[in-house]
Amino acid sequence: MPSKSPQPRKQAGSPQQSATGVQTVAVTPDEAGMRVDRFLEARFPTLSFSHIQRIIRKGELRVNGRRAQPKDRLAAGQAVRIPPLRLDQPKPARPDSEADKTRAFLKSITLHEDADVMVLNKPMGLAVQGGSGTVKHLDGMLEVLRDAHGQRPRLVHRLDKDTAGCLLVAKTRFAAAALAKTFRSRAARKIYWALVAGVPKPRQGRISTYLAKEEREDESFMRIARHGEEGASHAVTFYAVVETAARQLAWLSLKPVTGRTHQLRAHCAHIGHPIVGDPKYFSKENWDLPGGLQNRLHLTARRIVVPHPRGGTVDVTAPLPPHMQQSWNLIGFDAKRYDPIEAAPEG
């Protein structure tokens, strides 16, 4: 019998790889407006981001025959020359893997989903994006929803870690580009609910300030700034008192026109009615938390209304997070009550 030729041995621990040759691909309409590095990341999901940056930096990737920068935006029909790549083969997921648990969790917090968009009910305490010391965050979790074409859902806007409620996510590149334009033009309508100390006068109003970031010890803080000050951005919020508990507490409905970091928290503190449970902006002296209320941030992204990228409207409302529902029950507020912010201007 002829002896079998020995099979080459695989090195232990080395991932399986597949090689590609030089290829030239055309940018599709769905990919128009994408950054060059994100385009490569979407086309080759198993390619490391550091490798992507290296290919672009060395000029091995060309767009219409020219070198490109990672942040350059692509246009439909452009020819992208991609050098040979060595791609790691994705590991087959085990049925009981972390990925399955993450998928189940994302499904459990999904308020709306179609082919282009999702609206998630972000829990309080879960970060939207990674930062220093943040390992678990929604942006990282969305990786498990990457589709067969390498597209992964992407964030369209942000919420603070301790703010619960409606978070809009684009499932396709087309939707991401369309919704980014919607947010830039301020055509997205966001309504937040908060519980604040005291009762604002007048009961409906507009807060307009400049905000600037200030670093304090190991955290950043948004302070009220002067017009023209370096790093200061204009911020506008409409508010309306929905209901009050004696003169101690007010349920506010808030409609931000701009989308600055910590805008609603800084604005409520600025008018002398900070949000209950806010560890950063609540500084009222001799103020006691009413019995039974949890000392957690009482702010939630209650509703989001945006034009759908393919026509029609996405209009989604999130339930109150558990700690706010408990407070509403204790105080006797009815979450079904008419929300006067509906009549507030859009800009």
C-alpha positions as CSV (number, residue, x, y, z in Angstrom):
1,M,0.0,0.0,0.0
2,P,1.3,3.5,-0.8
3,S,2.2,5.3,2.3
4,K,0.3,8.6,2.9
5,S,2.3,11.7,2.8
6,P,2.5,13.3,6.2
7,Q,0.0,16.2,6.7
8,P,1.6,19.6,7.6
9,R,1.1,20.1,11.3
10,K,-0.8,23.2,12.5
11,Q,1.0,25.2,15.1
12,A,-0.9,25.0,18.4
13,G,-2.8,28.2,19.2
14,S,-2.4,29.8,15.8
15,P,-5.7,30.9,14.3
16,Q,-6.7,29.6,10.8
17,Q,-6.1,32.2,8.2
18,S,-7.2,32.7,4.6
19,A,-5.3,35.0,2.1
20,T,-6.8,37.3,-0.5
21,G,-5.1,38.7,-3.5
22,V,-5.2,42.3,-4.7
23,Q,-8.8,43.3,-5.4
24,T,-10.5,46.5,-6.6
25,V,-14.1,47.0,-5.4
26,A,-16.6,49.7,-6.1
27,V,-18.3,51.7,-3.3
28,T,-22.0,50.9,-3.3
29,P,-24.7,53.6,-2.7
30,D,-25.2,52.1,0.8
31,E,-21.5,52.7,1.6
32,A,-21.5,56.3,0.4
33,G,-20.3,58.6,3.2
34,M,-18.5,55.9,5.1
35,R,-15.0,56.6,6.4
36,V,-12.3,54.6,4.6
37,D,-11.3,52.6,7.8
38,R,-14.9,51.8,8.6
39,F,-15.5,50.7,5.0
40,L,-12.7,48.1,5.3
41,E,-13.9,47.0,8.8
42,A,-17.4,46.4,7.4
43,R,-16.1,44.5,4.3
44,F,-13.6,42.4,6.3
45,P,-15.1,41.8,9.8
46,T,-12.2,39.6,10.9
47,L,-9.5,42.1,9.9
48,S,-8.0,43.8,13.0
49,F,-8.5,47.5,13.2
50,S,-4.8,48.1,13.8
51,H,-4.0,46.2,10.6
52,I,-6.6,48.3,8.7
53,Q,-4.9,51.5,10.0
54,R,-1.5,50.2,8.9
55,I,-2.6,49.3,5.4
56,I,-4.0,52.8,4.9
57,R,-1.1,54.6,6.5
58,K,1.4,52.8,4.3
59,G,-0.5,53.8,1.2
60,E,-1.3,50.2,0.2
61,L,-5.0,51.1,-0.1
62,R,-5.9,53.4,-3.0
63,V,-9.2,55.3,-3.8
64,N,-9.5,56.1,-7.5
65,G,-5.7,55.5,-7.7
66,R,-4.8,57.9,-4.8
67,R,-3.7,57.4,-1.3
68,A,-6.3,58.0,1.4
69,Q,-6.6,58.9,5.0
70,P,-8.5,56.7,7.5
71,K,-11.1,59.4,8.1
72,D,-11.7,60.3,4.4
73,R,-15.3,59.8,3.3
74,L,-16.1,57.6,0.3
75,A,-18.5,58.4,-2.5
76,A,-20.7,55.9,-4.4
77,G,-18.9,54.4,-7.5
78,Q,-15.3,55.1,-6.3
79,A,-12.9,52.3,-7.0
80,V,-11.0,51.1,-3.9
81,R,-7.9,49.0,-4.5
82,I,-7.3,46.7,-1.6
83,P,-3.9,45.0,-1.1
84,P,-3.5,41.3,-0.2
85,L,-5.0,40.6,3.2
86,R,-4.6,37.7,5.7
87,L,-7.9,37.2,7.4
88,D,-8.4,35.3,10.6
89,Q,-11.2,32.7,10.3
90,P,-14.0,33.5,12.8
91,K,-14.3,30.8,15.5
92,P,-17.5,28.8,15.4
93,A,-19.7,30.0,18.3
94,R,-20.8,27.4,20.8
95,P,-24.6,27.3,21.4
96,D,-24.1,28.3,25.0
97,S,-21.6,31.1,24.2
98,E,-21.5,34.6,25.6
99,A,-22.6,35.8,22.1
100,D,-25.9,33.9,22.5
101,K,-26.4,35.4,26.0
102,T,-25.7,38.9,24.6
103,R,-28.1,38.3,21.7
104,A,-30.8,37.3,24.1
105,F,-30.2,40.3,26.3
106,L,-30.4,42.7,23.3
107,K,-33.6,41.1,22.2
108,S,-35.1,41.5,25.7
109,I,-34.5,45.3,25.6
110,T,-35.6,45.9,22.0
111,L,-38.6,48.2,21.8
112,H,-38.8,48.4,18.0
113,E,-37.0,46.6,15.1
114,D,-37.3,46.6,11.3
115,A,-34.8,46.0,8.5
116,D,-33.1,49.3,9.0
117,V,-33.4,50.5,12.6
118,M,-33.7,49.3,16.2
119,V,-34.8,51.2,19.3
120,L,-33.4,49.8,22.5
121,N,-34.6,50.4,26.0
122,K,-31.1,51.1,27.5
123,P,-31.0,50.1,31.2
124,M,-29.7,52.6,33.8
125,G,-26.0,51.9,34.6
126,L,-25.1,50.3,31.2
127,A,-22.6,52.4,29.3
128,V,-23.4,53.1,25.6
129,Q,-19.7,53.2,24.6
130,G,-16.4,52.1,26.0
131,G,-14.1,54.5,27.9
132,S,-11.4,54.3,30.5
133,G,-12.2,51.3,32.7
134,T,-15.4,50.5,30.9
135,V,-15.4,46.9,29.6
136,K,-19.2,46.2,29.2
137,H,-21.0,48.6,26.9
138,L,-23.8,48.5,24.3
139,D,-21.6,49.4,21.3
140,G,-19.4,46.3,22.0
141,M,-22.5,44.1,22.4
142,L,-23.8,45.1,19.0
143,E,-20.9,43.2,17.4
144,V,-22.9,39.9,17.9
145,L,-25.6,41.2,15.5
146,R,-23.1,41.6,12.6
147,D,-24.9,40.2,9.4
148,A,-23.6,38.0,6.6
149,H,-22.4,41.0,4.7
150,G,-20.3,42.2,7.6
151,Q,-22.6,45.0,8.5
152,R,-23.1,45.6,12.2
153,P,-25.6,47.9,13.9
154,R,-24.2,51.2,14.8
155,L,-25.1,53.9,17.3
156,V,-26.8,57.1,16.0
157,H,-26.7,59.1,19.2
158,R,-25.7,58.6,22.9
159,L,-27.2,58.4,26.4
160,D,-25.3,58.9,29.6
161,K,-24.5,55.7,31.5
162,D,-27.1,56.5,34.2
163,T,-29.8,57.7,31.8
164,A,-32.3,54.9,30.9
165,G,-34.6,54.8,27.9
166,C,-34.8,55.0,24.1
167,L,-31.6,54.5,22.2
168,L,-31.8,54.6,18.4
169,V,-29.5,52.2,16.5
170,A,-29.0,51.9,12.7
171,K,-28.8,48.4,11.3
172,T,-27.6,49.3,7.8
173,R,-25.0,51.7,6.4
174,F,-27.9,53.3,4.5
175,A,-29.9,53.9,7.7
176,A,-26.8,55.2,9.6
177,A,-26.1,57.8,6.9
178,A,-29.7,58.9,6.8
179,L,-30.2,59.1,10.5
180,A,-26.9,60.9,11.1
181,K,-28.2,63.6,8.7
182,T,-31.5,63.7,10.6
183,F,-29.7,64.3,13.9
184,R,-27.5,67.0,12.4
185,S,-30.5,68.8,11.0
186,R,-32.3,68.4,14.4
187,A,-35.2,66.7,12.8
188,A,-35.2,64.0,15.5
189,R,-37.6,64.7,18.4
190,K,-36.5,63.4,21.8
191,I,-38.5,63.7,25.0
192,Y,-37.1,63.0,28.4
193,W,-38.8,62.7,31.8
194,A,-37.1,63.7,35.0
195,L,-38.0,64.1,38.7
196,V,-36.5,67.4,40.0
197,A,-36.2,69.1,43.4
198,G,-38.7,71.9,43.8
199,V,-41.1,73.3,41.2
200,P,-39.8,75.5,38.4
201,K,-41.4,78.9,37.7
202,P,-42.7,79.5,35.1
203,R,-44.2,75.9,34.7
204,Q,-43.2,75.9,31.0
205,G,-40.1,77.5,29.6
206,R,-36.9,77.6,27.5
207,I,-33.4,77.2,28.9
208,S,-30.7,78.7,26.7
209,T,-27.0,78.7,27.9
210,Y,-23.5,77.9,26.7
211,L,-21.9,74.8,28.1
212,A,-18.2,74.0,28.4
213,K,-16.4,70.8,29.6
214,E,-14.3,71.1,32.7
215,E,-12.0,68.4,34.1
216,R,-12.3,67.9,37.9
217,E,-10.0,65.4,39.5
218,D,-10.8,62.1,37.7
219,E,-14.1,63.2,36.1
220,S,-15.4,65.7,33.6
221,F,-18.2,68.1,34.3
222,M,-20.3,70.5,32.1
223,R,-20.4,74.1,33.4
224,I,-22.3,77.1,32.3
225,A,-20.0,79.2,30.1
226,R,-20.0,82.6,28.5
227,H,-20.8,83.2,24.8
228,G,-17.5,83.2,22.8
229,E,-15.6,81.3,25.5
230,E,-13.2,78.7,24.1
231,G,-14.8,75.2,23.9
232,A,-18.3,76.5,24.8
233,S,-21.3,75.2,22.8
234,H,-24.8,76.7,22.7
235,A,-27.4,74.4,24.4
236,V,-31.2,74.9,24.3
237,T,-33.8,72.9,26.2
238,F,-37.6,73.3,26.5
239,Y,-39.2,72.1,29.7
240,A,-42.8,71.6,31.1
241,V,-44.0,70.7,34.5
242,V,-46.3,67.7,34.2
243,E,-47.2,67.3,37.8
244,T,-46.0,68.2,41.3
245,A,-45.8,66.7,44.8
246,A,-46.5,69.5,47.2
247,R,-43.7,72.0,46.5
248,Q,-40.9,69.5,47.1
249,L,-40.8,67.6,43.8
250,A,-41.8,68.2,40.1
251,W,-42.1,65.7,37.2
252,L,-40.6,67.5,34.2
253,S,-40.9,66.7,30.6
254,L,-37.8,67.9,28.7
255,K,-37.2,68.5,25.0
256,P,-33.6,69.2,24.1
257,V,-33.1,71.1,20.9
258,T,-29.4,70.6,20.9
259,G,-27.6,67.4,22.0
260,R,-24.7,68.4,24.4
261,T,-23.1,66.2,26.9
262,H,-25.0,66.2,30.2
263,Q,-27.2,69.0,28.8
264,L,-30.4,68.2,30.6
265,R,-28.7,67.5,33.9
266,A,-26.7,70.8,33.8
267,H,-29.7,72.8,32.6
268,C,-32.0,71.6,35.4
269,A,-29.2,72.4,38.0
270,H,-28.7,75.8,36.4
271,I,-32.4,76.8,36.9
272,G,-32.1,75.7,40.6
273,H,-34.1,72.4,40.1
274,P,-31.5,69.6,39.9
275,I,-32.5,66.1,38.9
276,V,-33.1,63.8,41.9
277,G,-30.3,61.3,42.4
278,D,-27.8,63.1,40.2
279,P,-24.4,62.5,41.8
280,K,-22.7,65.1,39.6
281,Y,-25.0,68.1,39.4
282,F,-27.3,67.9,42.6
283,S,-25.9,70.4,45.1
284,K,-28.9,71.7,47.0
285,E,-28.0,72.1,50.7
286,N,-30.2,70.8,53.5
287,W,-32.3,68.8,51.0
288,D,-33.4,65.4,52.1
289,L,-34.4,62.6,49.7
290,P,-38.1,61.8,50.4
291,G,-38.5,58.4,52.1
292,G,-38.8,55.4,49.8
293,L,-37.2,57.1,46.8
294,Q,-33.9,55.5,45.5
295,N,-30.9,57.8,45.3
296,R,-30.4,57.1,41.6
297,L,-30.6,59.5,38.6
298,H,-34.2,60.1,37.9
299,L,-33.9,60.8,34.1
300,T,-35.1,58.7,31.2
301,A,-35.2,59.1,27.5
302,R,-39.0,58.6,27.4
303,R,-39.8,58.9,23.7
304,I,-38.0,59.3,20.3
305,V,-39.7,60.4,17.1
306,V,-37.6,60.4,13.8
307,P,-38.3,60.1,10.1
308,H,-37.7,56.6,9.0
309,P,-34.9,56.4,6.4
310,R,-37.2,54.7,3.9
311,G,-40.3,56.8,4.6
312,G,-42.8,57.1,7.4
313,T,-41.9,57.7,11.1
314,V,-40.3,55.8,13.9
315,D,-42.2,56.8,17.1
316,V,-41.2,54.8,20.2
317,T,-41.9,55.2,23.9
318,A,-39.9,53.5,26.6
319,P,-41.4,52.4,30.0
320,L,-40.1,54.1,33.1
321,P,-37.0,52.4,34.5
322,P,-37.8,50.4,37.7
323,H,-36.4,53.0,40.2
324,M,-38.5,55.8,38.5
325,Q,-41.6,53.6,38.3
326,Q,-41.2,53.0,42.1
327,S,-40.9,56.7,42.7
328,W,-44.0,57.5,40.5
329,N,-46.0,54.8,42.5
330,L,-44.9,56.2,45.8
331,I,-45.6,59.8,44.9
332,G,-48.9,59.0,43.1
333,F,-47.9,60.2,39.6
334,D,-49.8,58.6,36.7
335,A,-47.4,57.9,33.7
336,K,-50.4,58.0,31.3
337,R,-51.1,61.7,32.1
338,Y,-51.0,64.2,29.2
339,D,-47.5,65.4,28.5
340,P,-47.6,69.2,27.9
341,I,-44.2,69.3,26.2
342,E,-46.0,68.0,23.1
343,A,-47.0,71.6,22.4
344,A,-43.4,73.0,22.8
345,P,-41.7,74.4,19.7
346,E,-39.1,72.3,17.8
347,G,-36.3,74.8,17.8
